[in-house]
Amino acid sequence: MDPRFADMLRPFLKYAGGAEITLESSLRDLGLDSMQAIELLFAIEDTYQVSLPDELLTDTTFATAGSLWAAISGARQC
């Protein structure tokens, strides 16, 4: 996971506080809601210069930091 990824996630996770964000971190448990997920998607696209395909815009993709990072990594390789 890119070190700046956790820093990018933090503003969207209202319950993260100073806790470490790991690949296993549940984004929903840390406070990501559907509106913030949309804003996060825009931030991801701007930061990593990728466009996530519609089929990846699911609750499963946004479940954990690791699942979201895997989607970003896959999109960057295309």
C-alpha positions as CSV (number, residue, x, y, z in Angstrom):
1,M,0.0,0.0,0.0
2,D,1.3,3.4,-1.0
3,P,2.1,5.4,2.2
4,R,0.2,8.4,1.0
5,F,-2.9,6.3,0.6
6,A,-3.5,6.1,4.3
7,D,-3.0,9.9,4.5
8,M,-5.5,10.4,1.7
9,L,-8.1,8.1,3.4
10,R,-7.9,9.8,6.8
11,P,-10.0,12.9,6.1
12,F,-12.9,10.6,5.0
13,L,-12.8,8.4,8.1
14,K,-14.4,10.4,10.9
15,Y,-13.7,7.7,13.5
16,A,-10.1,6.9,12.6
17,G,-8.6,9.5,14.9
18,G,-4.9,8.8,15.2
19,A,-5.2,5.0,14.7
20,E,-3.1,3.3,12.2
21,I,-4.9,2.5,8.9
22,T,-3.9,-0.9,7.7
23,L,-5.0,-3.1,4.7
24,E,-7.5,-4.8,7.1
25,S,-9.0,-1.6,8.4
26,S,-12.8,-1.5,7.8
27,L,-13.6,1.7,6.1
28,R,-17.3,1.6,7.2
29,D,-16.3,1.0,10.9
30,L,-13.9,4.0,10.6
31,G,-16.8,6.2,9.4
32,L,-16.9,6.1,5.6
33,D,-20.4,6.7,4.4
34,S,-21.8,6.7,0.9
35,M,-21.4,10.4,0.4
36,Q,-17.8,10.4,1.6
37,A,-17.2,7.3,-0.6
38,I,-18.1,9.4,-3.7
39,E,-15.8,12.2,-2.5
40,L,-13.1,9.7,-1.8
41,L,-13.5,8.3,-5.3
42,F,-12.8,11.7,-6.8
43,A,-9.7,12.1,-4.6
44,I,-8.4,8.7,-5.7
45,E,-8.9,9.5,-9.4
46,D,-7.1,12.9,-8.9
47,T,-4.3,11.5,-6.8
48,Y,-3.5,8.3,-8.7
49,Q,-4.7,9.4,-12.2
50,V,-7.0,6.4,-12.5
51,S,-10.6,5.8,-13.3
52,L,-12.2,2.9,-11.4
53,P,-14.5,1.0,-13.7
54,D,-18.2,0.9,-12.8
55,E,-18.1,-2.8,-11.8
56,L,-15.6,-1.9,-9.0
57,L,-17.8,0.8,-7.5
58,T,-19.3,-1.6,-4.9
59,D,-19.5,-2.0,-1.2
60,T,-17.0,-4.8,-1.5
61,T,-14.4,-2.6,-3.1
62,F,-14.9,0.1,-0.4
63,A,-15.0,-2.5,2.5
64,T,-11.4,-2.3,3.7
65,A,-8.4,-0.2,2.9
66,G,-6.9,-3.3,1.3
67,S,-9.8,-4.0,-1.0
68,L,-9.8,-0.4,-2.2
69,W,-6.0,-0.4,-2.6
70,A,-6.3,-3.6,-4.7
71,A,-8.8,-1.9,-7.0
72,I,-6.6,1.2,-7.4
73,S,-3.5,-1.0,-8.1
74,G,-5.4,-2.9,-10.7
75,A,-6.6,0.2,-12.4
76,R,-3.1,1.7,-12.4
77,Q,-1.8,-1.4,-14.3
78,C,-4.3,-1.0,-17.1
